[in-house]
């Protein structure tokens, strides 16, 4: 039952992540930096402490008593993840939700699952999976096979994008994706996918805070035999400060460069509508990790949780891509190619999850 609950929580989180960009499409007349920053303030600054307040009453004490090393590394990985998150928005602008998420999250899945094991091969930590474990055990080789298939799926999705670019006129491509650009999109999504995996490293770095929250909850609920469902909510606060820093600075630079500071208060624009949908997008975005934390408490914060979360995001994002007609007008060959790429990524995700389950 605990495993089933973990899968359900990861699905809800994946649905939130795969859907959060949809409300942004309802924002009118604002530049990208305007709605991205407003949504981000809700994602990274407003909603996380509210969620912690409702679920971890002593979260401020836990953060204040955490070691400087824990806070620094959690914040540092948040900074790098913030660059990836920033480029995520650009990737969706250039490639759309279907192709963009497939490429970006494919890289995030692979690196999020692989890099921690390489790190723990160098810096030994009890109970952590090392890269040597992946090479020398049967379950580890299954995980590595899944990562290789994931990279193959990314290549196939990129190939589908090339076919789409060749087949459609500029006018047709921009009917569903106004700023479609394959080259820019692939570069941005590749970098974003790699850096977005830093969120998983940030969760690892913030583990002492989550463990403290878990111990405090168990001491107050001695009859409970399960792990604290919301233990990661305290880690998210520090981790997302890093993401806020990166995105806030960049959006301010764009506001100055594009002279768009006035858009936030321009009454000639639909301000109430724009603030509402940007805030809605930001809130939905945070819910992905709110439910990820719940799923992680059931399955553990290893490659299994991370990969399962990515699989659901890829699935939901591509369903939205189909619903928004991002692949309308392309040949059957191109549709088949993107389908094969998506299925390869999803199968790799399940393979990695299976390998970790064998562990």
C-alpha positions in Angstrom: 0.0 0.0 0.0 2.9 2.4 0.8 4.4 1.8 -2.7 1.0 2.4 -4.4 0.5 5.6 -2.4 4.0 6.7 -3.5 3.2 6.1 -7.1 -0.1 8.0 -6.8 1.6 11.0 -5.2 4.3 11.0 -7.9 1.6 10.9 -10.6 -0.2 13.9 -9.1 3.2 15.8 -8.9 4.0 14.8 -12.5 0.6 16.0 -13.6 1.2 19.4 -11.9 4.6 19.8 -13.5 3.4 18.7 -16.9 0.5 21.1 -16.7 1.8 24.3 -15.0 2.9 26.0 -18.2 -0.7 25.9 -19.6 -2.0 28.9 -17.6 0.9 31.0 -18.9 -0.7 30.7 -22.3 -3.7 32.7 -21.0 -1.5 35.7 -20.1 -1.9 38.5 -22.7 0.4 41.3 -23.7 3.0 40.7 -21.1 6.6 39.9 -22.0 8.0 36.5 -21.0 10.1 38.0 -18.1 6.9 39.6 -16.6 4.8 36.5 -16.3 7.8 34.2 -15.5 8.8 36.4 -12.5 5.3 36.8 -11.1 4.7 33.0 -11.4 8.1 32.4 -9.9 7.5 34.5 -6.9 4.6 32.2 -6.1 6.6 29.1 -6.9 9.7 29.9 -5.0 8.9 32.5 -2.3 5.2 32.6 -1.3 3.8 29.1 -1.5 6.7 27.0 -0.1 6.7 28.6 3.4 2.9 28.5 3.4 3.0 24.8 2.7 5.7 24.3 5.4 3.7 26.3 7.9 0.7 24.0 7.3 2.7 20.8 7.4 5.9 21.4 9.4 5.0 23.9 12.2 8.6 24.1 13.5 10.2 24.6 10.1 11.8 28.0 11.0 13.6 26.4 14.0 14.8 23.5 11.8 16.3 25.9 9.2 17.9 28.1 11.9 19.5 25.1 13.6 20.8 23.5 10.4 24.5 23.5 9.8 26.0 26.2 7.5 27.3 23.5 5.2 23.8 22.0 4.8 22.3 25.4 4.1 25.1 26.4 1.7 25.0 23.3 -0.4 21.2 23.2 -0.6 21.1 26.8 -1.7 24.0 26.3 -4.1 22.3 23.4 -5.9 19.2 25.6 -5.9 21.1 28.3 -7.8 22.2 25.9 -10.5 18.8 24.4 -10.7 17.4 27.9 -11.0 19.4 28.4 -14.2 17.9 25.1 -15.5 14.4 26.3 -14.5 14.9 29.6 -16.1 15.9 28.0 -19.4 12.9 25.6 -19.1 10.7 28.5 -19.9 12.8 29.4 -22.9 12.7 25.8 -24.1 8.9 25.7 -24.0 8.8 28.9 -26.0 11.1 27.5 -28.7 10.0 23.8 -28.9 6.6 23.6 -27.3 5.5 21.4 -24.5 5.7 18.0 -26.2 9.1 18.1 -27.9 10.6 20.5 -25.3 9.6 18.4 -22.3 10.7 15.2 -23.9 14.3 16.5 -24.6 14.6 18.5 -21.4 13.2 15.9 -19.0 15.0 13.1 -20.7 18.4 14.8 -19.8 17.1 15.6 -16.3 16.0 12.0 -15.8 19.4 10.6 -16.9 21.6 13.1 -15.0 19.4 13.2 -11.9 19.7 9.4 -11.6 23.4 9.1 -12.6 25.4 12.0 -11.2 24.7 11.3 -7.5 26.1 7.8 -7.9 29.3 9.2 -9.4 29.5 11.7 -6.5 29.1 9.0 -3.9 31.7 6.9 -5.6 34.2 9.7 -4.8 32.7 10.9 -1.5 31.7 7.8 0.5 28.4 7.9 2.3 26.7 5.0 4.1 23.6 3.7 2.4 24.2 5.7 -0.8 24.4 4.1 -4.3 27.8 4.5 -6.0 28.7 4.4 -9.7 30.7 1.2 -8.9 27.4 -0.4 -7.6 25.8 0.4 -11.0 28.6 -1.3 -12.9 29.1 -4.4 -10.7 25.5 -5.4 -9.7 22.7 -6.8 -11.8 20.2 -4.2 -10.7 22.8 -1.5 -11.4 23.4 -2.6 -14.9 19.6 -2.5 -15.5 19.7 1.1 -14.3 22.6 2.0 -16.6 20.7 0.3 -19.5 17.7 2.5 -18.8 19.9 5.6 -18.9 21.4 4.6 -22.2 17.9 4.0 -23.6 16.8 7.4 -22.3 19.6 9.2 -24.2 18.5 7.2 -27.3 15.0 8.5 -26.8 16.3 12.1 -26.6 18.1 11.6 -29.9 14.9 10.3 -31.5 12.8 13.2 -30.2 15.4 15.6 -31.6 15.2 13.8 -34.9 11.4 14.3 -34.9 11.9 18.0 -34.3 14.2 18.2 -37.3 11.6 16.4 -39.5 8.9 18.8 -38.2 11.0 21.8 -39.1 11.6 20.5 -42.6 8.0 19.6 -43.3 6.1 22.7 -42.0 6.3 26.3 -43.2 7.2 29.0 -40.7 3.6 30.1 -40.6 2.4 26.6 -39.8 5.0 26.0 -37.2 4.1 29.2 -35.4 0.4 28.5 -35.3 0.8 26.4 -32.2 4.3 27.5 -31.1 4.8 31.3 -31.9 8.5 31.3 -31.4 9.4 27.9 -32.8 13.2 27.5 -33.2 14.7 24.0 -33.3 18.3 24.8 -32.9 17.8 27.3 -30.1 15.3 25.0 -28.5 17.6 22.0 -28.5 20.5 23.9 -27.1 18.4 25.5 -24.4 16.6 22.3 -23.4 19.9 20.3 -23.3 21.5 22.8 -20.9 18.3 23.1 -18.9 17.8 19.4 -18.7 21.3 18.9 -17.2 21.0 21.7 -14.7 17.5 20.9 -13.7 18.8 17.6 -12.3 20.5 19.8 -9.6 17.1 19.9 -7.8 17.6 16.3 -6.9 21.1 17.1 -5.6 19.6 19.9 -3.6 17.2 17.4 -1.9 20.2 15.2 -1.1 22.1 18.2 0.4 19.1 19.2 2.4 18.6 15.7 3.8 19.7 16.6 7.4 16.8 19.1 7.6 14.3 16.6 6.3 15.6 14.0 8.8 15.2 16.5 11.6 11.6 17.1 10.6 11.0 13.4 10.4 12.5 12.8 13.9 10.5 15.6 15.4 7.3 14.3 13.9 8.0 10.7 15.0 8.7 11.9 18.6 5.3 13.6 18.6 3.6 10.6 17.0 5.2 7.6 18.6 2.4 5.3 17.5 3.3 5.9 13.8 5.4 3.4 11.9 5.7 5.2 8.6 7.9 8.1 7.6 6.7 11.7 7.9 4.8 12.5 4.7 5.9 16.2 4.5 9.5 16.0 5.7 10.9 17.6 2.5 8.8 20.7 2.7 11.4 22.3 4.9 14.2 21.5 2.5 12.3 23.1 -0.4 12.3 26.5 1.3 16.1 26.8 1.2 16.5 25.0 -2.1 14.0 27.3 -3.8 15.7 30.5 -2.5 18.5 29.5 -4.8 16.1 29.2 -7.7 14.5 32.5 -6.8 17.9 34.3 -6.8 18.8 33.2 -10.3 15.5 33.8 -11.9 14.9 37.1 -10.2 18.2 38.6 -11.3 17.7 37.5 -14.9 14.1 38.7 -15.1 15.3 42.1 -13.7 18.0 42.2 -16.4 15.4 41.5 -19.1 13.0 44.1 -17.6 15.7 46.7 -17.8 16.9 45.6 -21.3 13.4 45.4 -22.8 12.0 48.4 -20.8 9.2 46.2 -19.5 9.1 47.3 -15.8 5.9 49.3 -16.6 4.0 46.2 -17.7 3.4 45.2 -14.1 1.2 48.3 -13.6 0.1 49.2 -17.1 -3.7 49.5 -16.8 -4.0 49.2 -20.6 -3.1 45.5 -20.2 -5.4 42.9 -18.6 -3.6 43.1 -15.3 -6.0 41.1 -13.1 -6.1 38.3 -15.7 -2.4 38.2 -16.1 -1.6 38.2 -12.4 -4.2 35.5 -11.8 -2.9 33.1 -14.4 0.7 33.7 -13.6 0.1 33.1 -9.9 -1.9 30.0 -10.8 0.9 28.6 -13.0 3.4 29.3 -10.1 1.2 27.6 -7.6 0.7 24.5 -9.8 4.4 24.4 -10.4 5.2 24.1 -6.7 2.6 21.4 -6.2 4.8 19.1 -8.3 7.4 19.0 -5.6 4.9 19.1 -2.7 3.6 15.8 -4.0 7.1 14.6 -5.0 8.0 14.9 -1.3 5.0 12.9 -0.3 5.9 10.2 -2.9 9.6 10.3 -1.8 8.5 9.7 1.8 7.0 6.4 0.6 9.6 5.3 -2.0 12.8 7.0 -0.8 14.8 9.8 -2.5 16.7 7.6 -4.9 16.7 7.2 -8.6 13.4 5.4 -8.4 11.5 8.4 -7.1 13.2 10.9 -9.4 12.8 8.7 -12.5 9.1 7.9 -11.7 8.4 11.6 -11.3 10.1 12.4 -14.6 8.1 9.7 -16.4 4.8 11.1 -15.3 5.8 14.7 -16.3 6.9 13.5 -19.8 3.6 11.6 -20.2 1.4 14.5 -19.1 3.4 17.1 -21.1 3.0 15.2 -24.3 -0.7 14.7 -23.8 -0.9 18.5 -23.5 1.2 18.9 -26.6 -1.2 16.7 -28.5 -4.2 18.6 -27.1 -2.6 21.9 -28.1 -2.1 20.7 -31.7 1.7 21.0 -31.6 2.1 18.2 -34.0 -0.8 19.0 -36.3 0.1 19.0 -40.0 3.2 16.8 -39.9 3.6 13.5 -41.7 2.8 10.1 -40.3 6.6 9.4 -40.3 7.3 12.4 -38.1 4.4 11.5 -35.7 5.7 7.9 -35.5 9.2 9.2 -34.8 8.2 11.4 -31.9 6.0 8.6 -30.5 9.0 6.2 -30.6 11.2 8.8 -28.8 8.6 9.4 -26.1 8.0 5.6 -25.6 11.8 5.1 -25.4 12.1 7.7 -22.7 9.2 6.3 -20.8 10.5 2.8 -21.0 13.9 3.9 -19.8 12.3 5.6 -16.9 10.4 2.4 -15.9 13.6 0.4 -16.5 15.6 2.5 -14.1 12.7 2.3 -11.6 12.7 -1.5 -11.9 16.4 -1.7 -11.4 16.2 0.3 -8.2 13.3 -1.8 -7.0 15.5 -4.9 -7.4 18.0 -3.2 -5.2 
